[in-house]
Amino acid sequence: MLGCSVGVVFGQHTLEHCKALCEGHYNYLDRLPNQLLLNILYYLSFRDIGRLAQTCKRFWKLSNSSELWEQTVRVRCGELTPDMELLASAMGWRKIFFTFYHDKLLGSEAGPVSDSATSATVMPQVSATTTTTT
């Protein structure tokens, strides 16, 4: 009876979420802000980022966000000319990475942050909003 009322007032999604909480099923990753999740993604390998993107819409958006791929290009791919930055603004950072740099790093299992650049001082400060680029 109460479940039906909650479903009618708040919607089926809220009802299912409440039931899952009562049963002890809680997804802590859903509670983390996007900025923190992006900082975690910097430590994953490219293969793991691709796998994570397949798990849910939120991780797909984060894995394809311009913030992630801009930092990947800036940290892993060396010097960028102003022309390359302008091109990235037009095409998107992800497309720039896969067009120009992916072949160089194809054999690399390391993630977007290189082994020598994993200190907290090098980690980027990304915004909490994400944009999807294709």
C-alpha positions as a Markdown table, in Angstrom:
| # | Residue | x | y | z |
|---|---|---|---|---|
| 1 | Met | 0.0 | 0.0 | 0.0 |
| 2 | Leu | 2.7 | 2.5 | 1.0 |
| 3 | Gly | 4.8 | 1.4 | -2.0 |
| 4 | Cys | 2.0 | 2.2 | -4.4 |
| 5 | Ser | 1.6 | 5.6 | -2.8 |
| 6 | Val | 5.3 | 6.4 | -3.1 |
| 7 | Gly | 5.3 | 5.2 | -6.7 |
| 8 | Val | 2.4 | 7.4 | -7.6 |
| 9 | Val | 3.6 | 10.6 | -5.8 |
| 10 | Phe | 7.4 | 10.4 | -6.5 |
| 11 | Gly | 7.6 | 8.0 | -9.5 |
| 12 | Gln | 8.6 | 4.5 | -10.1 |
| 13 | His | 12.4 | 5.3 | -10.2 |
| 14 | Thr | 12.2 | 6.8 | -6.6 |
| 15 | Leu | 10.2 | 3.8 | -5.4 |
| 16 | Glu | 12.8 | 1.3 | -6.8 |
| 17 | His | 15.6 | 3.4 | -5.3 |
| 18 | Cys | 14.0 | 3.3 | -1.9 |
| 19 | Lys | 13.4 | -0.4 | -2.1 |
| 20 | Ala | 17.1 | -1.0 | -3.0 |
| 21 | Leu | 18.2 | 1.1 | -0.1 |
| 22 | Cys | 16.0 | -0.8 | 2.3 |
| 23 | Glu | 17.4 | -4.0 | 1.0 |
| 24 | Gly | 21.0 | -2.8 | 1.6 |
| 25 | His | 21.9 | -2.2 | -2.1 |
| 26 | Tyr | 23.6 | 1.1 | -2.3 |
| 27 | Asn | 25.8 | 2.4 | -5.2 |
| 28 | Tyr | 28.4 | 4.7 | -3.6 |
| 29 | Leu | 29.8 | 5.7 | -7.0 |
| 30 | Asp | 26.5 | 7.4 | -7.8 |
| 31 | Arg | 27.1 | 9.7 | -4.9 |
| 32 | Leu | 30.5 | 10.9 | -6.0 |
| 33 | Pro | 30.8 | 14.2 | -7.8 |
| 34 | Asn | 31.8 | 14.3 | -11.5 |
| 35 | Gln | 35.1 | 16.1 | -10.7 |
| 36 | Leu | 36.2 | 13.4 | -8.4 |
| 37 | Leu | 35.2 | 10.6 | -10.8 |
| 38 | Leu | 37.2 | 12.4 | -13.6 |
| 39 | Asn | 40.2 | 12.6 | -11.4 |
| 40 | Ile | 39.9 | 8.8 | -10.8 |
| 41 | Leu | 39.5 | 8.2 | -14.6 |
| 42 | Tyr | 42.9 | 9.9 | -15.1 |
| 43 | Tyr | 44.6 | 6.9 | -13.4 |
| 44 | Leu | 42.8 | 4.2 | -15.5 |
| 45 | Ser | 44.2 | 2.7 | -18.6 |
| 46 | Phe | 42.6 | 3.6 | -21.9 |
| 47 | Arg | 41.2 | 0.0 | -22.1 |
| 48 | Asp | 39.6 | 0.4 | -18.6 |
| 49 | Ile | 38.1 | 3.8 | -19.5 |
| 50 | Gly | 36.5 | 2.2 | -22.5 |
| 51 | Arg | 35.1 | -0.6 | -20.4 |
| 52 | Leu | 33.8 | 1.8 | -17.8 |
| 53 | Ala | 32.1 | 3.8 | -20.5 |
| 54 | Gln | 30.0 | 0.7 | -21.3 |
| 55 | Thr | 28.5 | 0.4 | -17.7 |
| 56 | Cys | 26.1 | 3.3 | -17.6 |
| 57 | Lys | 25.2 | 6.7 | -19.2 |
| 58 | Arg | 27.0 | 8.7 | -16.5 |
| 59 | Phe | 30.3 | 6.9 | -17.1 |
| 60 | Trp | 29.8 | 7.1 | -20.8 |
| 61 | Lys | 29.5 | 10.9 | -20.6 |
| 62 | Leu | 32.5 | 11.2 | -18.3 |
| 63 | Ser | 34.6 | 8.9 | -20.5 |
| 64 | Asn | 33.7 | 11.0 | -23.5 |
| 65 | Ser | 34.0 | 14.4 | -21.8 |
| 66 | Ser | 36.1 | 17.1 | -23.2 |
| 67 | Glu | 37.7 | 17.6 | -19.8 |
| 68 | Leu | 39.1 | 14.1 | -19.7 |
| 69 | Trp | 40.4 | 14.2 | -23.3 |
| 70 | Glu | 41.8 | 17.7 | -23.1 |
| 71 | Gln | 43.9 | 16.7 | -20.1 |
| 72 | Thr | 44.9 | 13.4 | -21.8 |
| 73 | Val | 46.2 | 15.3 | -24.8 |
| 74 | Arg | 47.9 | 18.0 | -22.7 |
| 75 | Val | 49.7 | 15.5 | -20.3 |
| 76 | Arg | 50.4 | 12.6 | -22.7 |
| 77 | Cys | 51.0 | 14.2 | -26.0 |
| 78 | Gly | 53.6 | 16.9 | -25.5 |
| 79 | Glu | 53.6 | 20.5 | -26.6 |
| 80 | Leu | 50.5 | 21.9 | -28.2 |
| 81 | Thr | 50.6 | 24.8 | -30.7 |
| 82 | Pro | 48.0 | 27.5 | -30.6 |
| 83 | Asp | 46.8 | 26.1 | -34.0 |
| 84 | Met | 46.3 | 22.6 | -32.4 |
| 85 | Glu | 44.3 | 24.2 | -29.5 |
| 86 | Leu | 42.1 | 26.0 | -32.0 |
| 87 | Leu | 41.6 | 22.8 | -34.0 |
| 88 | Ala | 40.7 | 21.0 | -30.8 |
| 89 | Ser | 38.2 | 23.7 | -30.0 |
| 90 | Ala | 36.5 | 23.1 | -33.3 |
| 91 | Met | 36.8 | 19.3 | -33.5 |
| 92 | Gly | 36.8 | 18.3 | -29.9 |
| 93 | Trp | 39.7 | 17.0 | -27.7 |
| 94 | Arg | 38.7 | 13.4 | -28.0 |
| 95 | Lys | 38.7 | 13.5 | -31.8 |
| 96 | Ile | 42.1 | 15.3 | -31.7 |
| 97 | Phe | 43.6 | 12.5 | -29.5 |
| 98 | Phe | 42.3 | 9.7 | -31.7 |
| 99 | Thr | 43.2 | 11.4 | -34.9 |
| 100 | Phe | 46.8 | 12.5 | -34.1 |
| 101 | Tyr | 48.1 | 10.8 | -31.0 |
| 102 | His | 46.4 | 7.4 | -30.5 |
| 103 | Asp | 48.8 | 5.5 | -32.8 |
| 104 | Lys | 51.8 | 6.7 | -30.8 |
| 105 | Leu | 50.3 | 5.5 | -27.6 |
| 106 | Leu | 48.5 | 2.4 | -29.0 |
| 107 | Gly | 50.8 | -0.1 | -27.2 |
| 108 | Ser | 50.5 | 1.9 | -23.9 |
| 109 | Glu | 48.5 | 0.3 | -21.1 |
| 110 | Ala | 49.0 | 3.4 | -19.1 |
| 111 | Gly | 46.0 | 5.7 | -18.7 |
| 112 | Pro | 45.7 | 9.4 | -19.6 |
| 113 | Val | 48.2 | 10.4 | -16.9 |
| 114 | Ser | 51.7 | 9.0 | -17.6 |
| 115 | Asp | 53.6 | 7.2 | -14.9 |
| 116 | Ser | 55.9 | 10.1 | -14.4 |
| 117 | Ala | 53.0 | 12.6 | -14.0 |
| 118 | Thr | 50.8 | 11.0 | -11.4 |
| 119 | Ser | 51.6 | 13.3 | -8.5 |
| 120 | Ala | 48.9 | 15.4 | -7.1 |
| 121 | Thr | 50.6 | 18.6 | -8.4 |
| 122 | Val | 50.1 | 17.5 | -12.0 |
| 123 | Met | 46.5 | 16.3 | -11.6 |
| 124 | Pro | 44.1 | 18.6 | -13.4 |
| 125 | Gln | 41.3 | 20.6 | -11.8 |
| 126 | Val | 38.3 | 19.9 | -13.9 |
| 127 | Ser | 34.9 | 21.4 | -13.7 |
| 128 | Ala | 32.0 | 19.5 | -12.3 |
| 129 | Thr | 30.1 | 19.8 | -15.6 |
| 130 | Thr | 30.9 | 17.6 | -18.5 |
| 131 | Thr | 30.3 | 18.0 | -22.2 |
| 132 | Thr | 30.1 | 15.3 | -24.6 |
| 133 | Thr | 32.1 | 15.5 | -27.8 |
| 134 | Thr | 32.1 | 13.1 | -30.6 |
